[in-house]
Amino acid sequence: MTLDDDVAAILRREADRKGLSFKELVNAALRRGLAPEHDDAVAPRVVTRPHAFGFKAGIDLDKLNQLVDELEAEDFAARQRRAR
């Protein structure tokens, strides 16, 4: 096996730091890297509870877009006045 110089240098430093031989560190790193993945770290199940908020009585759902249009028009007019 041939290692790139930078990888070999990292492995040598890590082996010295951990007090292991180069061979021991390479084998340990390969074992960790090739070990089968475990699903032990699966995120806990999230439960959401839906709630029907609905609209208050008297709100005309057909006119909601009209309200948005009016608010946008007011905002546009205010920005135009400030720009002058």
C-alpha positions as CSV (number, residue, x, y, z in Angstrom):
1,M,0.0,0.0,0.0
2,T,1.3,3.4,-0.9
3,L,0.1,6.5,1.1
4,D,0.2,10.1,0.0
5,D,2.9,12.0,1.9
6,D,0.3,14.2,3.7
7,V,-1.7,11.2,4.9
8,A,1.4,9.4,6.1
9,A,2.5,12.5,8.0
10,I,-0.9,12.8,9.7
11,L,-0.8,9.1,10.7
12,R,2.8,9.4,12.1
13,R,1.9,12.4,14.2
14,E,-1.3,10.7,15.5
15,A,0.7,7.5,16.2
16,D,3.2,9.5,18.2
17,R,0.5,11.3,20.1
18,K,-1.3,8.1,21.0
19,G,1.8,6.1,21.7
20,L,1.0,3.5,19.1
21,S,3.1,2.1,16.3
22,F,2.4,3.3,12.8
23,K,1.0,-0.1,11.9
24,E,-1.3,-0.2,14.9
25,L,-2.7,3.2,14.1
26,V,-3.2,2.5,10.4
27,N,-5.0,-0.8,11.2
28,A,-7.2,0.9,13.9
29,A,-8.1,3.7,11.4
30,L,-9.0,1.2,8.7
31,R,-11.1,-0.8,11.1
32,R,-13.0,2.3,12.1
33,G,-13.4,3.5,8.6
34,L,-14.5,0.1,7.3
35,A,-16.8,-0.9,10.2
36,P,-20.4,-1.4,9.3
37,E,-22.5,1.7,10.1
38,H,-24.9,1.3,13.0
39,D,-28.3,3.0,13.2
40,D,-27.7,3.5,17.0
41,A,-27.6,7.2,16.4
42,V,-31.0,7.5,14.9
43,A,-32.8,10.7,15.9
44,P,-35.7,10.2,18.2
45,R,-39.1,10.1,16.6
46,V,-40.8,13.5,16.5
47,V,-44.5,13.6,17.1
48,T,-46.5,16.6,15.9
49,R,-50.1,17.1,16.8
50,P,-52.2,18.8,14.2
51,H,-54.7,21.5,15.3
52,A,-57.4,22.9,13.2
53,F,-57.0,26.6,13.9
54,G,-59.6,27.7,11.4
55,F,-60.7,31.3,11.0
56,K,-62.8,33.4,13.3
57,A,-66.4,33.8,12.4
58,G,-67.0,36.7,10.0
59,I,-63.7,36.3,8.1
60,D,-64.5,36.1,4.4
61,L,-62.0,33.6,3.0
62,D,-62.7,34.7,-0.5
63,K,-61.4,38.2,0.3
64,L,-58.1,37.3,1.9
65,N,-56.2,38.0,-1.3
66,Q,-57.9,41.3,-1.5
67,L,-56.6,42.2,1.9
68,V,-53.1,41.2,0.9
69,D,-53.3,43.3,-2.2
70,E,-54.5,46.3,-0.2
71,L,-51.7,45.9,2.3
72,E,-49.1,45.6,-0.5
73,A,-50.5,48.7,-2.2
74,E,-50.3,50.7,1.0
75,D,-46.7,49.6,1.6
76,F,-45.7,50.5,-1.9
77,A,-47.3,53.9,-1.6
78,A,-45.5,54.6,1.7
79,R,-42.1,53.6,0.2
80,Q,-42.7,55.8,-2.8
81,R,-43.5,58.8,-0.5
82,R,-40.3,58.1,1.5
83,A,-38.2,57.9,-1.7
84,R,-39.1,61.5,-2.7
